[in-house]
């Protein structure tokens, strides 16, 4: 008898990283106080009561028990298109929007629509690990774009051009970045856009944490005002963070109508449609909870400042980059891997964070801290525990 085997492209991947890190925290005995969980990027405050009411109301409708449009509920597509159009000062319509079950699915749908097995996609180094594993299980090659720690982990345009010149069909970037928190300047994004256009490649811009940019940052970029942007640019987004509903799995793709048609083919085979009741609820919440979301942005900024204050008093530690939800922090233990350092912190100090090695090559001296998960008081406790 010959034993059946699973797909080798999947079998070669490591187990999902978050559960492994959470498992370390279960061995913490509480000697230094409450557990401080800085591992997964989830909002560290509850959803607004109106959000919960809207979700409950929509879920109770008989109409929501059936299949919906593959591209998403017209109500949400229109509301989100209007929101993005106002944010960027661009002309958009519902035809530019495809709703997905979370931003991870948005990336997978886009990746399948834009590249095939044997093609190459360029990712920044460090990268968001689910982008990397998605490409790997699809048989799509990966080429890394250098991000200099001395420059705040911004991608090097020269390295990006080398990847595109070598044949990468797509350049995928995340800003504000996961894992580093680095915010890519509009001028840099424009330069990457121009490079992709030069080489006939796509630019996937994952903006999951866009709503947590600073008040004075202005528009994240002006790429949607570029003539013919639809032939180069794909924007990804998640409703999970801003509306505190990660369990409802809701994301969005903004692209040209022709590409939306291709993505719908992928979605029909992957899930048919995103969860319907959450779509209806969020369509109303986009305008209704605008002030609440703005307040949350200020709260996240306070948490970021609290973390800066902590590390200003820890000379052996260094913040490599910080922004939106994350800080990428250089630890002082040169003789240990990032996994060893993170495991020790979880088990002995009650600090749960992710090893830098999970996010790419040459990242063993770093840890990712998802500071948005913890309040200012909890972040302040890090000072003593990291000494």
C-alpha positions as CSV (number, residue, x, y, z in Angstrom):
1,X,0.0,0.0,0.0
2,X,1.3,3.5,-0.9
3,X,0.5,6.1,1.7
4,X,-1.4,9.2,0.4
5,X,0.3,12.5,1.1
6,X,-1.0,16.0,1.4
7,X,0.0,18.8,-1.0
8,X,3.8,19.3,-0.5
9,X,3.4,23.0,-1.0
10,X,1.3,23.2,2.1
11,X,3.1,20.5,4.1
12,X,6.4,22.3,3.9
13,X,5.0,25.3,5.7
14,X,5.4,25.8,9.4
15,X,2.3,25.7,11.6
16,X,0.4,29.0,12.1
17,X,2.6,31.3,14.2
18,X,0.2,33.0,16.6
19,X,-1.0,29.7,18.3
20,X,2.6,28.7,18.9
21,X,3.4,32.0,20.6
22,X,0.2,31.9,22.7
23,X,1.2,28.4,23.8
24,X,4.4,29.9,25.4
25,X,2.3,32.3,27.4
26,X,0.3,29.5,29.0
27,X,3.5,28.6,30.9
28,X,3.7,32.0,32.5
29,X,3.0,31.7,36.2
30,X,2.1,35.3,36.8
31,X,5.1,36.2,39.0
32,X,5.5,39.6,37.4
33,X,1.9,40.6,37.2
34,X,-0.8,40.3,34.5
35,X,0.0,38.9,31.1
36,X,0.8,41.6,28.5
37,X,-0.3,40.3,25.2
38,X,1.4,42.1,22.3
39,X,1.2,39.2,19.9
40,X,-1.8,39.4,17.5
41,X,-3.0,42.5,15.8
42,X,-6.4,42.8,17.3
43,X,-8.0,46.0,18.7
44,X,-7.4,46.3,22.4
45,X,-10.8,47.9,23.1
46,X,-14.3,46.6,22.3
47,X,-16.6,47.4,19.4
48,X,-18.9,50.3,19.7
49,X,-22.4,49.4,21.0
50,X,-24.0,50.7,17.8
51,X,-21.7,48.4,15.8
52,X,-23.0,45.5,17.9
53,X,-26.6,46.6,17.4
54,X,-26.2,46.9,13.7
55,X,-24.7,43.5,13.5
56,X,-27.4,41.9,15.5
57,X,-30.1,43.6,13.5
58,X,-28.7,42.6,10.2
59,X,-28.0,39.0,11.3
60,X,-31.7,38.6,12.3
61,X,-32.9,39.3,8.7
62,X,-34.1,36.3,6.8
63,X,-32.6,37.7,3.6
64,X,-29.1,37.5,5.0
65,X,-29.3,33.6,5.2
66,X,-29.0,33.3,1.4
67,X,-26.1,33.9,-0.9
68,X,-25.3,37.4,-1.8
69,X,-23.5,39.0,-4.8
70,X,-20.0,37.7,-5.4
71,X,-18.5,41.1,-5.5
72,X,-20.2,42.1,-2.2
73,X,-23.4,43.8,-1.1
74,X,-24.1,46.9,-3.3
75,X,-24.8,48.9,-0.1
76,X,-21.3,48.4,1.2
77,X,-19.6,48.6,-2.1
78,X,-21.2,52.0,-2.6
79,X,-20.5,53.3,0.9
80,X,-16.9,52.1,0.9
81,X,-16.2,53.5,-2.6
82,X,-17.5,56.9,-1.3
83,X,-15.4,56.7,1.8
84,X,-12.2,55.9,-0.2
85,X,-13.0,58.5,-2.8
86,X,-13.3,61.2,-0.1
87,X,-10.2,60.1,1.6
88,X,-8.1,60.2,-1.6
89,X,-9.9,62.9,-3.5
90,X,-10.4,60.5,-6.3
91,X,-13.3,59.4,-8.5
92,X,-14.4,55.9,-7.5
93,X,-17.6,53.9,-7.8
94,X,-19.0,50.6,-6.5
95,X,-17.6,49.0,-9.6
96,X,-14.1,49.6,-8.2
97,X,-14.8,47.6,-5.0
98,X,-14.8,43.9,-4.2
99,X,-15.7,42.8,-0.7
100,X,-13.9,39.8,0.8
101,X,-13.9,37.7,4.0
102,X,-11.0,39.6,5.6
103,X,-7.8,41.1,4.1
104,X,-5.9,37.8,4.1
105,X,-8.5,36.6,1.6
106,X,-8.3,39.9,-0.3
107,X,-4.6,39.2,-0.7
108,X,-5.1,35.6,-1.8
109,X,-7.8,36.6,-4.3
110,X,-5.6,39.3,-5.7
111,X,-2.5,37.0,-5.9
112,X,-4.4,34.3,-7.8
113,X,-5.9,36.9,-10.1
114,X,-2.5,38.5,-10.9
115,X,0.0,35.6,-10.8
116,X,0.2,31.9,-11.4
117,X,2.3,29.0,-10.3
118,X,5.8,29.6,-11.4
119,X,5.5,33.4,-11.5
120,X,7.3,35.6,-9.0
121,X,5.9,38.2,-6.6
122,X,8.2,40.7,-4.8
123,X,7.7,41.2,-1.1
124,X,9.5,43.5,1.3
125,X,11.9,42.0,3.8
126,X,10.6,41.9,6.5
127,X,7.2,40.8,5.2
128,X,3.8,39.9,6.6
129,X,4.1,36.2,7.0
130,X,0.7,35.3,5.7
131,X,1.6,37.0,2.4
132,X,4.6,34.8,2.2
133,X,2.8,31.6,3.0
134,X,0.0,32.4,0.6
135,X,2.4,32.6,-2.3
136,X,4.3,29.5,-1.2
137,X,1.2,27.3,-1.1
138,X,0.1,28.6,-4.5
139,X,3.5,27.7,-6.0
140,X,4.3,31.4,-6.7
141,X,7.9,32.4,-6.3
142,X,9.0,35.1,-3.9
143,X,11.7,37.7,-4.3
144,X,12.6,39.9,-1.4
145,X,13.0,43.7,-1.5
146,X,15.5,45.1,1.0
147,X,14.3,47.4,3.8
148,X,17.2,49.1,5.6
149,X,16.9,49.1,9.4
150,X,19.0,52.3,9.5
151,X,16.4,54.0,7.3
152,X,13.4,52.9,9.4
153,X,12.7,49.8,7.4
154,X,11.5,51.6,4.3
155,X,11.8,49.6,1.1
156,X,14.8,50.4,-1.2
157,X,13.6,51.4,-4.6
158,X,16.7,50.1,-6.2
159,X,16.1,46.6,-4.7
160,X,12.4,46.9,-5.8
161,X,13.5,47.7,-9.4
162,X,15.9,44.8,-9.4
163,X,13.1,42.4,-8.5
164,X,10.8,43.8,-11.2
165,X,13.6,43.8,-13.8
166,X,14.1,40.1,-12.9
167,X,10.5,39.4,-13.8
168,X,8.4,39.8,-10.7
169,X,4.8,40.2,-11.9
170,X,3.7,41.9,-8.7
171,X,5.2,44.1,-6.0
172,X,3.3,43.7,-2.7
173,X,3.8,46.2,0.1
174,X,2.1,47.0,3.4
175,X,1.8,50.5,4.8
176,X,1.5,51.3,7.7
177,X,3.7,48.2,7.7
178,X,3.2,44.9,9.4
179,X,5.5,43.9,11.1
180,X,7.6,47.1,11.5
181,X,5.0,49.8,11.8
182,X,6.9,51.9,9.2
183,X,4.7,54.4,7.3
184,X,5.8,54.7,3.7
185,X,5.9,58.3,2.5
186,X,3.6,59.3,-0.5
187,X,6.7,60.0,-2.5
188,X,8.1,56.5,-2.0
189,X,4.8,54.9,-2.9
190,X,4.7,57.0,-6.1
191,X,8.2,55.9,-6.9
192,X,7.2,52.2,-6.5
193,X,4.1,52.8,-8.6
194,X,6.2,54.3,-11.4
195,X,8.6,51.4,-11.3
196,X,5.7,48.9,-11.5
197,X,4.3,50.8,-14.4
198,X,7.7,50.8,-16.1
199,X,8.0,47.0,-15.9
200,X,4.4,46.2,-16.6
201,X,3.9,44.8,-13.1
202,X,1.1,45.2,-10.5
203,X,1.5,47.1,-7.2
204,X,-0.5,45.6,-4.4
205,X,-0.8,48.1,-1.6
206,X,-2.1,46.5,1.7
207,X,-3.6,49.4,3.7
208,X,-5.1,47.3,6.6
209,X,-3.8,49.9,9.2
210,X,-4.5,53.0,7.1
211,X,-7.1,54.4,9.6
212,X,-4.4,54.7,12.3
213,X,-2.2,57.1,10.6
214,X,-1.5,60.3,12.5
215,X,-3.9,63.3,12.3
216,X,-1.3,65.4,10.6
217,X,-0.1,62.8,8.1
218,X,-2.5,63.9,5.3
219,X,-3.5,61.6,2.5
220,X,-1.5,58.3,2.5
221,X,-0.8,58.8,-1.2
222,X,-2.2,60.3,-4.4
223,X,-2.0,57.1,-6.6
224,X,-5.7,57.0,-7.2
225,X,-5.3,60.3,-9.1
226,X,-2.7,58.9,-11.5
227,X,-4.1,58.5,-15.0
228,X,-4.7,54.8,-15.8
229,X,-4.0,53.7,-12.2
230,X,-6.4,50.8,-12.8
231,X,-3.7,49.1,-15.0
232,X,-1.2,49.0,-12.1
233,X,-2.6,49.5,-8.6
234,X,-4.6,47.3,-6.3
235,X,-5.5,48.5,-2.8
236,X,-6.4,46.1,0.1
237,X,-8.2,46.9,3.3
238,X,-9.6,45.4,6.4
239,X,-12.6,46.5,8.4
240,X,-11.5,44.4,11.3
241,X,-9.2,46.9,13.0
242,X,-11.2,50.1,12.7
243,X,-14.5,48.6,13.6
244,X,-13.2,46.0,16.1
245,X,-14.9,43.1,14.4
246,X,-12.1,40.7,13.3
247,X,-14.3,37.7,14.0
248,X,-16.7,38.8,11.3
249,X,-14.0,38.6,8.6
250,X,-14.6,41.5,6.3
251,X,-12.1,43.1,3.9
252,X,-12.1,45.0,0.6
253,X,-10.2,45.3,-2.6
254,X,-10.1,48.5,-4.6
255,X,-9.1,48.1,-8.3
256,X,-10.2,48.7,-11.8
257,X,-13.5,47.2,-12.9
258,X,-11.7,44.8,-15.3
259,X,-9.6,43.4,-12.5
260,X,-12.7,43.2,-10.2
261,X,-14.2,40.9,-12.8
262,X,-11.2,38.6,-12.6
263,X,-11.2,38.6,-8.8
264,X,-14.9,37.7,-8.8
265,X,-14.0,34.5,-10.6
266,X,-11.6,33.6,-7.8
267,X,-14.0,34.6,-5.1
268,X,-16.8,32.4,-6.6
269,X,-14.6,29.4,-6.2
270,X,-13.2,30.4,-2.8
271,X,-16.2,31.5,-0.8
272,X,-18.9,32.8,-3.2
273,X,-19.5,35.9,-1.1
274,X,-18.3,37.5,2.1
275,X,-20.5,37.3,5.2
276,X,-23.6,39.3,4.3
277,X,-24.9,40.6,7.6
278,X,-21.6,42.2,8.5
279,X,-21.5,43.9,5.2
280,X,-24.9,45.5,5.8
281,X,-23.9,46.5,9.3
282,X,-20.6,48.1,8.2
283,X,-22.3,50.0,5.4
284,X,-24.2,51.9,8.0
285,X,-21.3,52.1,10.4
286,X,-18.9,53.8,8.0
287,X,-20.6,57.2,8.4
288,X,-22.2,56.6,11.8
289,X,-19.0,55.7,13.7
290,X,-16.6,58.2,12.0
291,X,-16.1,60.2,15.2
292,X,-15.6,57.1,17.3
293,X,-13.0,55.8,14.9
294,X,-11.2,59.1,15.0
295,X,-11.1,58.9,18.8
296,X,-9.6,55.4,18.6
297,X,-6.9,56.7,16.3
298,X,-5.9,59.2,19.0
299,X,-5.9,56.4,21.6
300,X,-3.6,54.2,19.5
301,X,-1.3,57.2,19.1
302,X,-1.2,57.5,22.9
303,X,-0.2,53.9,23.2
304,X,2.5,54.4,20.6
305,X,3.9,57.3,22.6
306,X,3.7,55.2,25.8
307,X,5.8,52.6,24.1
308,X,8.4,55.2,23.0
309,X,8.7,56.4,26.6
310,X,9.3,52.8,27.8
311,X,12.2,52.2,25.4
312,X,13.7,55.7,25.9
313,X,14.6,54.3,29.4
314,X,15.9,51.0,28.1
315,X,19.3,51.8,26.4
316,X,20.0,48.2,25.5
317,X,16.8,48.0,23.5
318,X,16.1,50.0,20.3
319,X,12.9,50.8,18.3
320,X,13.7,50.1,14.7
321,X,10.4,51.5,13.5
322,X,7.0,52.3,15.0
323,X,3.6,53.3,13.7
324,X,-0.1,52.4,13.5
325,X,-0.3,49.1,15.4
326,X,3.3,47.9,15.6
327,X,6.8,48.5,16.8
328,X,9.7,46.5,15.5
329,X,12.2,46.4,18.3
330,X,15.8,45.4,18.4
331,X,16.5,43.2,21.4
332,X,20.0,43.2,23.1
333,X,20.6,39.4,23.1
334,X,22.9,38.9,20.1
335,X,23.6,35.3,21.1
336,X,20.0,34.2,20.9
337,X,17.5,33.8,18.2
338,X,14.4,35.9,18.2
339,X,12.3,32.8,19.0
340,X,14.4,32.1,22.0
341,X,14.1,35.7,23.2
342,X,10.3,35.8,22.6
343,X,9.7,32.4,24.3
344,X,11.7,33.5,27.4
345,X,9.8,36.8,27.6
346,X,6.4,35.0,27.4
347,X,7.2,32.3,29.9
348,X,9.2,34.3,32.5
349,X,8.1,37.9,32.1
350,X,4.5,37.6,30.8
351,X,5.2,39.6,27.7
352,X,3.8,37.9,24.5
353,X,5.2,39.2,21.2
354,X,6.3,37.7,17.9
355,X,9.9,36.8,16.9
356,X,11.3,38.9,14.1
357,X,12.5,35.7,12.4
358,X,8.9,34.9,11.6
359,X,8.9,37.9,9.2
360,X,11.8,37.2,6.9
361,X,15.5,36.8,6.4
362,X,18.0,38.5,8.8
363,X,15.4,39.6,11.3
364,X,16.6,37.5,14.3
365,X,17.6,40.6,16.3
366,X,14.0,42.0,16.3
367,X,10.7,41.4,18.0
368,X,7.3,42.6,16.8
369,X,5.2,44.3,19.5
370,X,1.5,44.9,18.6
371,X,1.2,47.7,21.1
372,X,-2.4,48.5,20.0
373,X,-3.5,45.5,21.9
374,X,-2.6,46.9,25.3
375,X,-3.7,50.1,27.2
376,X,-1.2,52.8,28.3
377,X,-1.0,51.4,31.8
378,X,-0.1,47.9,30.7
379,X,2.5,49.2,28.3
380,X,4.1,51.1,31.2
381,X,4.6,47.8,32.9
382,X,7.1,46.8,30.2
383,X,9.8,49.0,31.7
384,X,10.6,46.8,34.7
385,X,10.0,43.5,32.9
386,X,12.5,44.3,30.1
387,X,15.4,45.4,32.4
